[in-house]
Amino acid sequence: MREALLGGKTFRSLSEQKLSPREERFERARMTSGFILAPAIAIIFALIPLDLTYQQHMLAAVLLGVIVLWITEPVPIPIGGLLGVGVVVVLGIVPAADAVGPFGSSTIFTFIGAFILAQAMLQHGIAQRLALTVLSLPGVGKSVYRVIIAFGLITCVLSAFVSNTATVAMLMPTALGILAVIAELLQSRGIVKPDFDPLRLRVGAALLLMLAYGASVGGLLTPVGSPPNLIGRGLIEEATGEKISFGQWMAVALPICVAMFIVLAVVLLLLNKPEIRKIEGVEEYVKKELAELGPVSRAEKNTLFAFGLTVLLWLLPAFAALFAGTDSAIYEFLDSRLDEGIVAVIGASLLFILPVDWKRREPTLTWSQAAKIDWGTIILFGCGIIFGSLLADTGLAETIGTGFADTLGVTSMLTITIVSVILAILISETTSNTAAAAVIVPIVIPLCQAAGIDPFVPAMAATFAASFGFMLPVSTPQNAIVYGTGAVPITKMIRTGFTFDIAGAILIIVLAPVMISVVGLGQ
């Protein structure tokens, strides 16, 4: 599991996945359809006579083909984006320099730096140590409900800065170990039959679904918590020209995340009520596992220092704005110097400077380890920024927005927000949440602009909703991980996920406008 986790294989081919025969048939059919549908739809649309300029018409055709590639995945999603960029240049829509220019966005460097820092945290086992430390707190290990909620909190915090998938995979062994202790306790007390199936315990479903869903919730908290966040933020900034700082994003997302976590705990424990409340043996198991980790290593200390310094520098402009105001000299100085992308790569660079063994010149992280970060997501994000820029530069964004506004008759912010959230959730249930953000947000922004509405609320709401997808194993990688244990029946995942999809959508629709207004974005 550890090798698979640290191998950087986010976008895997069919041959690299372990699927049931039914799942494999579905995936093969989906991918095969993409080879046919993507070029066919693009060519047919390009041949339809429309009242558009050549650049707008061809760009729309290319985008339709790329969206089909992203949904059906006949090729890895990042390659689908790169193919689209290449076709844009070959068709003469824009020169090559103009097409790839947005790839130099500072946010690309935010991605790279954050991914390298996260890689170091995973490489040196900081996630397991944090989880075991929290679970060893007095009283936590005595209650099943506390253990489940504690696991959720740990997952939320970690996934705000580390890949959601990686967080779940790293905590999975600890969760399964605790589940084994609980199962043995249930058997010894005669609460279950002697020949019971430990993979069908309600407590197991609750614990593992808390891991998967908690990661999705925590990923909303920061811009680097989930790829859809950076994609959505980049597209919003490109369209509006207004910057969304690290602190502003957290200020908007924090109340939403807290409310969603509370709802998640209630939904999970009501629909998957554990067979037992009080437990013994978990505290001993946690202490034993923590002891086996030994004292905090030099590599862990170095990683935590680099990570803590990076987060501090990310938040310094927000603190300055809070205490001195946005008109103060200190805020203007920090905001102009502490660019998030630059801070991220400086923080990541510390991992190659701080030594673990000075005599051997061994750094905290080697380049061969750092090179395993998720380059595919970085490429996909760059392609998303490119298409967002092309939509604006060619005027296609305004045309799309006007067309949608006239066709749907959508004129209010609330209506657009509701439609955006629902579409984002539906797409994220059937394809990657990264692709969901890349597809929905570029449509939402021009729709708002055509209707004369500030795009911040609908676009950010759609960005948050793109990280959803709680119903199916294919919705998110973390769902697939917990489903793969066999301890979460598909019926329980669908029932729990559907309920949480609805509750989460309502929370986003209600809270996002309030928090965006409080923070002062788009005003």
N, C-alpha and C positions, 0 to 999 in steps of 0.2 A: 504493500500500500504506500509506504513511504517513497519508494522509487517512482511509482506511478504519479504520486502527488507532486514530487519535485521535478518531474520530467518535462514540464511545460507543454503537455499535450491537451490543451483545452479543446481544440478543434480536431477531432479524431475521425479517421475514415471508418467505413463499416468494418473492415478487417481488423481494426484495432479495438473494437468494442466487444464485450461479452453480452450477447442478447439471447433471448429465448427464440425458438423457431418462428413464432408468430411476430415478435418484434422485428426480427431480421427481415421477414417478408415485407412488413410495412415499410421499414426503412429503405429497403432496396427499391420498392415501388416509388416511394417519395423521391429518392435521389434520381432514379431513371427518368421520372416525369420532368425533372428540372432541366435535364439535357435537351429535351424536346421543347418544353413550354417557354423557357427563357428566351431563346433566340426567336421562336415563332411569334411570341407576343410582342417583342421589341420590333421585329420587322413589319408585322401587320400594322402596329400603331404608327410606325414611321411612314407607311404607304397611305394611311387614311388622310384625305385632304382636310386640314384644319386651319383656322384663322390664326396661325402662329408664325412667328419668324422662324427661319431655318434653325437658328441656334436653340430656340425654345422647343421646337418640335422634336429635333433629334435628341436633345437632352432628356426630354420626357420619355422618349422611346427607350433610351439607354437606362434611365432610372427604373422603368417598369421591368426591364430584363434583369437588372441587378436585384430588385426586390424579390423577384421570383427565385433567383439564385440563392438569396439569403434564406428564404422560407423552405425551399426544397433541398438545399445543400448538396447538389451534385458534386460540387467542389467545396473545399473549406470556405467558410464565410469570408475570411480576409481576402482570399483569392478572388472571390466574386466581386468584392469592392475594387481590387486592383484591375481586374478585367474591365470593369466599367470605366475607370479612369483612363485606361489605355484606349478604349473605343472612343471616348470623348475627344481625345487628341487626334486620333486617326480620322475621325469624321470632320475635323476642322471646326469643332464647336468653339474651342479656345486653344491658344498655343500651349505647348507643353509647360513652359515656365509658369504661365498663369494657372494651369491645372494643378501642378504639384506645389505651388507656392504656399498654400495654407498648411501643408504638412510640416512646415517649420513652426507651427503654433507652439507657444510656451506650454500649453497643456500636454503636448506630446512628452515633454521633459518631465512634467508632473507624473505622468503615467510611468515613465521609465524609472525615475527615482523611487517612487512609491513601491513599484513592483520589486525593485532590488532590496529595499528595506524589508518588505514582507518576506522575500525569499530567505533573508538572513534569520528572521524570526522563526520561520518554519525549519530551516536547516539546523538550528541549534535547540529546537524543542521548547521554545518559550511558551507556546500554546498549552502544551501538556502541563508544564509546571504551574502556569497561572490557574488552570482548571483544578488541579489537585490542591493547590493552596487555598482556593476559595472553598472547595468541598471539605477541607480539613478544619474550617472555622467551627467553633463550638456550636453544636446544635443542628448544623446543616445536614449532617449525615444521618440524623435520627428520624427524619421525616421524608417520605417519598415525595410529597408535594414540594418541600424545600429543595430537595435534590434536583427535581425537574426544573423548578424556577431558577435555581442557581446555574444549572447548565445553560438555560436560555440567556441569562444575563451575561455569562462568560462569552457565549457565542456572539451575542450582540456587540459587545465591546470589541472583541477581536476582529469581527468582520467589518467593523467601521474602518479598519486600516489594512486588513489582510483579506485576500480573496475569500469570498463566501465559501467556495468549494473547498479550498485548502483548509479553512477553519474547521469545517465539518469533518473532513477526512482525518485531520490530526486529532480531533477530540473523540472520534468514533471508538477507538480501542478502549478508552477510559469508560465511555458510556456502556459499551457491551460488557466490560468487566463488572461494572456496578449492577447491570441488569442480571448477570449470572448470580451475583450475591443475593439479589432480591428473589430470584427464581428458587434458589436453594432454600431460602427462608420460608417461602410460601409452601414448599413441599414438606419441609420439616414440621411446619405447624398444621399440616393437613388441610390447608385452605384450598389446595388444588388436588386433583386426582394423582395417584402415584405415576401414571403413565401420561401426564399432561404434556402438551407441546409448549416448550418455553418461548417459541417464536410467535405464539398467539396470545401473549399476555397483553392486557390493555395498558399496563404500566410501561411495557416495552414500546408500544406504539406512541404513547404520550411522550416518553423520553426522547425517542429518535425523531419524531416529528418536531419536537421543540428545538432540536439541533438544526434541522433543515430550515424551518420557518424562522427561527430566531436569527439565523445568518442573513436571510433576506431582509428582515426588519432592521438589523444593525447596519446592513450595507447602505441604507438610506442616509445614515447620520452624517457622513462626510462626503466631499466630492470624490475622494479616492476610494470610497468604500465599495463601489460597484461600477463596472464600466459604463452602464447606462447613465450614471450621474455625470461623468465627465463628458460623455457624448452630448447629453441634453444641455448641460451648462455651456459647452462650447458652441453649440448651435444657437442657443439663446443669445449669448454674447455677440456672436457673429451677426445676428439679425438686428439686434437692438443697439449695439455699440456700448452697452452698459456692462461693466464688470461685476461678477458675483464672487465676492471674496470667500475664502475658506470659512471665516467666522460667520459671514452672512448666511452661507449655506447651512451651517450647523444650527444657527439660531432659528432658521425656518424649519429644519428637519427634526430638531430635538423633541418638541412637543408631540409631533406626529409619531415619532418612534416610541416615545413613552406610552402614548395612548394605544398604539398598535400592540406593544408588548403586553400591556394589561389585558387587552381584548384577547390576544393570543393565548395567554395563560388561562383565562376563563374558558375560552372555546375548547382548548385542548383537554383540560381537566374535566369539563362537563361531558364532552363527547367520547372521551377515552378515560373514564374514571378508574384510577388505579385500584387493584384488588386489595391493597393494604395501605395503611397510612403510616404507622410507626414501624421502623425497621431497626435491626441490629446487624452489625457486621460490616456495614458500608464504611464507617469511620476507620475501622481497622484496615480494611482493604485500601482505602485512600492513603493512610499513613504509611503502609507498606510500599505502595507505588511511589510515594513521594520520597521515601528513604532510598529507594533504588536509584532515583535520579541523582542523588548526592547533592553536594553544595552547589551553589550557583557558579557556573564556570566563567572564565575570563571572556569567552566568546559571547556568552549571554549578557554579561555586564556591558561589553562594548556595543552590542546590538541595541540594548535598551537605551544607552547613552545617545547613540546616533539617532535612534527613533524619537526619543524624548526631545532632543534639541530641534529636530526637524519640525515636530508638531508645535513646539513653542514658537519657533520663528514663523510658522504658518499663521499662528493666532495672534502674534504681536500687533499687527496693524488693527485687528479687531479690538484688542484691549485698549490700544491708544485711542481709537474712535469712541469707545465706550466711556473712557475717563477724561479725555481731553477734547473730544469732538472731532468731527471730520474736517473742520477748518483749521485745526491746530497745525503748527509747523512740525511737531513730532510725528503726527499721523501722516502728513504728506511725505515726510522723509522716509518713514518705514514702508509706506505703501508703494513708493517709487523704487525702493531698493530691494525689498524682500518679495520679489516675484516668486510665485509658488513653484513654478517649474525650476527656477534656478535654486531655490531652497531645497527642493527635492533631490536634485542631482548632487548638491553639496553634501547633504546629509548622507546620501548613498555613498559618496566618495569616501566619507570617514570610515566606512567598513573596510576599505582597502588600505587605510592608513593606520588605524588602531590595530596593534599587533596582538595575536594570541600567544605567539612564541617569537620573541624578538631575535634570539640567536639563530633560529631557522628562517627568519624573515617571513613568518607565517601570518597573514592578515586574518581579520575576522571572517572575511568572505573572499574566496578566490574567484577569478574571472570565470572559470569553467562552471562554478556554481551559479554565479550571477547570470551567466548567459542562458540559463534555463528558464528565465522569466517568460511570461506570456507575450511573446512578440506578436502573435497573431492578433490579439486584442488591440495592441498598439497600432498595427497596420490598419485594422478595421476602423479604429477611431479616426486615424488620419484620413481614410477614405470618406468617412462621414462628414468630417470638416470640409473636405474638398467639395463634396456634392452640395453641402449647405451653402458654401460660397458661390458655387455655380448657379444654384437656384436664384440667389439674390442678384448676381451680376448680369445674368441673361434676362432678368425680369420674369422668369417662369414662376417664381414664388408668388409674386403679385397676381399673376394670371390664375394660378391654381387656387389661391385664396379667394379671389373674386368669383371664380366658377363655383367653388364649394358653397360660398355664402349665398349666391343666387339660387343654386339648386336645392340646398337644404333649408334655406330660409333661416339659418342660424344667425342670430344677431346679438344674443346676450352672452355675457361671460360665463354665467352659470351653465347654460346649455352647452356651450363649446367645451367647458371643463368636463362635464358629465360624459359627453360623447368621446372626448379624448381619453379619459380614464378607462372607459369601457373597452374602446378599441385597443388600447395598450395592453390591458389585461388579457383580452382574447388572443392577441397575437403572441404574447409571452407564454401563454399556455401551450402553444403548438410549435413555437420556435424559440430560439435563444432570446433572453431578455435584452442582450446587446443589440441584436437585429431589430427587436421591437422598438427600442428607442430610436435607432437609425431610420426606421420607416415612419414612425408616427410623428415625432417632433418636427421634421421638415414640412409635414403637411399642416400641423396645428398652427405654426407660427404665421405663415401667409394667410391662413384662414382668419386668424385674429386681426391681422393687419388690414385685410380687405373689409372686415366688419367694423373697423375703427376701434378695436379693443386692445388694451395692453396685453401682449402675449405672455407676460411673466407667469400669471396664475395658471392658465391652461397648459402651457408648455412645461412648467415645472411639475404640475400635477401628472401630466402624461409621463414625464421622466420617472417620477416616483412609481407610478403604476407599472411601468415597464419592468421593474424588478420583481413584480408579482409573478404568479404562476405556481400555485400551491396544490393544484388538483391532481396532476399526473407526474409519473416518474420522469417523463421526457421534458417537463416544463422547465426545470432547472437542474444543473449537475448535482446540487446537494440533495434534491429530491431523489435522484437516481441512486445516490450513494446509500441513503437510508433504506430505500426500497430494496436495494440489492442485498441487504442483510437478511431479508426474509421475515423480519419482525414487524413489518408494516404492511398489512394486507391492502390491496389496491382499493377495496371498498372503503376502508377507513381513511385512506389518503384522499380519495375523491370527496367523501362526505365532509371531512374536516377542512380540506382545502377550499371547497366551494363556499362553506360558511365563512371562512376567513377572507376569501376573495371579496365577498360582499361587504363584510365588516370593514376591511381595509379600504375599499373603494369609497365607502361613506366617510370614513375618517379623513381621507385625502381631500375629498370634495369639500368637506366642512372646514378643515383646519388649514389647508394650504393658503386659501385667500386671506385668512385672518393673519397668519404669520408673515406672509409676504408683505402685507400692509404694515404690520408692526415693525418689520425690519426696514421698510422704506424702499424696497426694490420697485423699479418701474415708475417711480413718482417724479 
